[in-house]
Amino acid sequence: MSTTARTEAEADGMHPAAARPDALLAVNDLKKHFPIRQGILIQRQVGAVRAVDGVSFSVGRGETLGLVGESGCGKSTAARVVAKLLEPTAGSVMFEGQDIAKYSGSRLRALRTDIQMIFQDPYSSLNPRHTIGTIVGAPFRIQKAKTENGVKAEVQGLMERVGLNPEHYNRYPHEFSGGQRQRIGIARAIALKPKLIVCDEPVSALDVSVQAQVVNLLEDLQNDFNLTYIFVAHDLSVVRHISDRVAVMYLGKIMELADRDVLYSTPMHPYTHALMSAVPVPDPEKESRRERILLVGDLPSPINPPTGCVFHTRCPKYRQILSETDKQQCRDAVPLLELKADDHFVACHFPQVRADIAAAVDIGVTAKEVSVEQAEEAVEAVAAAEEALAEAPPAPEDRPEA
């Protein structure tokens, strides 16, 4: 996005990460808090689970945005709020220029033709009492959509398109394997040819070989129908394969947001460094030379998140490198999701490029024309402008052992 566009977006109250002129979906400062109440006759709220706490991103038409992070980071909750399965606590969800956050009734019903969802569990997401024909044909009946050759012919065509036998129209879900059931869920999701599909970890419950088949199917459908995906996952290898842009979430917030190739080649946030270091490289020699960053401690509770940077309690840089003054800044000030390089947003007071951790070329990603030196210069310029660092952080080989 150009500087002028970003300035106009900030003037309108839109986060730069959410303001794109070609965006099909723009999520701005989205929050979802689940209240905690006490009492029997008279209940009062005593706290809240901050599942999603100020998330901003955008998705262009025909694009795939990957949401990654540890279990409990809020990525699935954010996806369900976007799909209007949960009501947001605050923030806006702009779909084709309209804020759908407050949609209900007939407006929400009409929205279902444009936004669909593929669920994580292929077993519980299908009604065991209904046949496959009834399940896949439900969108046509609910929306009263007309088909050229009838609902049955349309459903059988969808079954064939996702790799199922059309003759199994009258079978029940228990007669299919996990991979086949997920294909049924995909057929149901694409029945009305939606514009946006939210994929909530659609391959995490499947075998590795089946995962590849389903991911390839999703890519083929995207090319055929010009679909837009929000792909939620915790497997960085799968996200690398299917995504165009990637948002890394931690404790309800986005830590880093960038183009896939840029993120996998020059990650800046310490949390992204830790995630990247866990991705195996199919070369024993190169794998042995890479540094494995282990996060100490458990994920903090979203009921009472840490002050300042929510990641500082587990941050290796906070523990090993930063001075006491810098640590105080991490504890007191919440880092904003800011533009640190070209279309590369990071929420960190002291970002640092770690190309040695990413090893993007070794794991199958060809980086764009962005050199490590250029990215490091961008980080140093931001740090100097903010007067955050008194001196450059030490090189990886000079770091003290944990």
Secondary structure in CASP SS format (residue, H / E / C, confidence):
PFRMAT SS
TARGET T0000
AUTHOR 0000-0000-0000
METHOD secondary structure of the structure
MODEL  1
M C 1.00
S C 1.00
T H 1.00
T H 1.00
A H 1.00
R H 1.00
T H 1.00
E H 1.00
A H 1.00
E H 1.00
A H 1.00
D C 1.00
G C 1.00
M C 1.00
H C 1.00
P C 1.00
A C 1.00
A C 1.00
A C 1.00
R C 1.00
P C 1.00
D C 1.00
A E 1.00
L E 1.00
L E 1.00
A E 1.00
V E 1.00
N E 1.00
D E 1.00
L E 1.00
K E 1.00
K E 1.00
H E 1.00
F E 1.00
P E 1.00
I E 1.00
R E 1.00
Q E 1.00
G C 1.00
I C 1.00
L C 1.00
I C 1.00
Q C 1.00
R E 1.00
Q E 1.00
V E 1.00
G E 1.00
A E 1.00
V E 1.00
R E 1.00
A E 1.00
V E 1.00
D E 1.00
G E 1.00
V E 1.00
S E 1.00
F E 1.00
S E 1.00
V E 1.00
G E 1.00
R C 1.00
G C 1.00
E C 1.00
T E 1.00
L E 1.00
G E 1.00
L E 1.00
V E 1.00
G C 1.00
E C 1.00
S C 1.00
G C 1.00
C C 1.00
G C 1.00
K H 1.00
S H 1.00
T H 1.00
A H 1.00
A H 1.00
R H 1.00
V H 1.00
V H 1.00
A C 1.00
K C 1.00
L C 1.00
L C 1.00
E C 1.00
P C 1.00
T C 1.00
A E 1.00
G E 1.00
S E 1.00
V E 1.00
M E 1.00
F E 1.00
E C 1.00
G C 1.00
Q E 1.00
D E 1.00
I C 1.00
A C 1.00
K C 1.00
Y C 1.00
S C 1.00
G H 1.00
S H 1.00
R H 1.00
L H 1.00
R H 1.00
A H 1.00
L H 1.00
R C 1.00
T C 1.00
D C 1.00
I E 1.00
Q E 1.00
M E 1.00
I E 1.00
F C 1.00
Q C 1.00
D C 1.00
P C 1.00
Y C 1.00
S C 1.00
S C 1.00
L C 1.00
N C 1.00
P C 1.00
R C 1.00
H C 1.00
T C 1.00
I H 1.00
G H 1.00
T H 1.00
I H 1.00
V H 1.00
G H 1.00
A H 1.00
P H 1.00
F H 1.00
R H 1.00
I H 1.00
Q C 1.00
K C 1.00
A C 1.00
K C 1.00
T C 1.00
E C 1.00
N C 1.00
G C 1.00
V H 1.00
K H 1.00
A H 1.00
E H 1.00
V H 1.00
Q H 1.00
G H 1.00
L H 1.00
M H 1.00
E H 1.00
R H 1.00
V C 1.00
G C 1.00
L C 1.00
N C 1.00
P H 1.00
E H 1.00
H H 1.00
Y C 1.00
N C 1.00
R C 1.00
Y C 1.00
P H 1.00
H H 1.00
E H 1.00
F C 1.00
S C 1.00
G H 1.00
G H 1.00
Q H 1.00
R H 1.00
Q H 1.00
R H 1.00
I H 1.00
G H 1.00
I H 1.00
A H 1.00
R H 1.00
A H 1.00
I C 1.00
A C 1.00
L C 1.00
K C 1.00
P C 1.00
K C 1.00
L E 1.00
I E 1.00
V E 1.00
C E 1.00
D E 1.00
E C 1.00
P C 1.00
V C 1.00
S C 1.00
A C 1.00
L C 1.00
D C 1.00
V H 1.00
S H 1.00
V H 1.00
Q H 1.00
A H 1.00
Q H 1.00
V H 1.00
V H 1.00
N H 1.00
L H 1.00
L H 1.00
E H 1.00
D H 1.00
L H 1.00
Q H 1.00
N H 1.00
D H 1.00
F H 1.00
N C 1.00
L C 1.00
T E 1.00
Y E 1.00
I E 1.00
F E 1.00
V E 1.00
A C 1.00
H C 1.00
D C 1.00
L H 1.00
S H 1.00
V H 1.00
V H 1.00
R H 1.00
H H 1.00
I H 1.00
S C 1.00
D C 1.00
R E 1.00
V E 1.00
A E 1.00
V E 1.00
M E 1.00
Y E 1.00
L C 1.00
G C 1.00
K E 1.00
I E 1.00
M E 1.00
E E 1.00
L E 1.00
A E 1.00
D E 1.00
R H 1.00
D H 1.00
V H 1.00
L H 1.00
Y H 1.00
S H 1.00
T C 1.00
P C 1.00
M C 1.00
H C 1.00
P H 1.00
Y H 1.00
T H 1.00
H H 1.00
A H 1.00
L H 1.00
M H 1.00
S H 1.00
A C 1.00
V C 1.00
P C 1.00
V C 1.00
P C 1.00
D C 1.00
P H 1.00
E H 1.00
K H 1.00
E H 1.00
S H 1.00
R H 1.00
R C 1.00
E C 1.00
R C 1.00
I C 1.00
L C 1.00
L C 1.00
V C 1.00
G C 1.00
D C 1.00
L C 1.00
P C 1.00
S C 1.00
P C 1.00
I C 1.00
N C 1.00
P C 1.00
P C 1.00
T C 1.00
G C 1.00
C C 1.00
V C 1.00
F C 1.00
H C 1.00
T C 1.00
R C 1.00
C C 1.00
P H 1.00
K H 1.00
Y H 1.00
R H 1.00
Q H 1.00
I C 1.00
L C 1.00
S C 1.00
E H 1.00
T H 1.00
D H 1.00
K H 1.00
Q H 1.00
Q H 1.00
C H 1.00
R H 1.00
D H 1.00
A C 1.00
V C 1.00
P C 1.00
L C 1.00
L C 1.00
E E 1.00
L E 1.00
K E 1.00
A E 1.00
D C 1.00
D C 1.00
H E 1.00
F E 1.00
V E 1.00
A C 1.00
C C 1.00
H C 1.00
F C 1.00
P C 1.00
Q C 1.00
V C 1.00
R C 1.00
A H 1.00
D H 1.00
I H 1.00
A H 1.00
A C 1.00
A C 1.00
V H 1.00
D H 1.00
I H 1.00
G C 1.00
V C 1.00
T C 1.00
A C 1.00
K C 1.00
E C 1.00
V C 1.00
S C 1.00
V H 1.00
E H 1.00
Q H 1.00
A H 1.00
E H 1.00
E H 1.00
A H 1.00
V H 1.00
E H 1.00
A H 1.00
V H 1.00
A H 1.00
A H 1.00
A H 1.00
E H 1.00
E C 1.00
A C 1.00
L C 1.00
A C 1.00
E C 1.00
A C 1.00
P C 1.00
P C 1.00
A C 1.00
P H 1.00
E H 1.00
D H 1.00
R C 1.00
P C 1.00
E C 1.00
A C 1.00
END
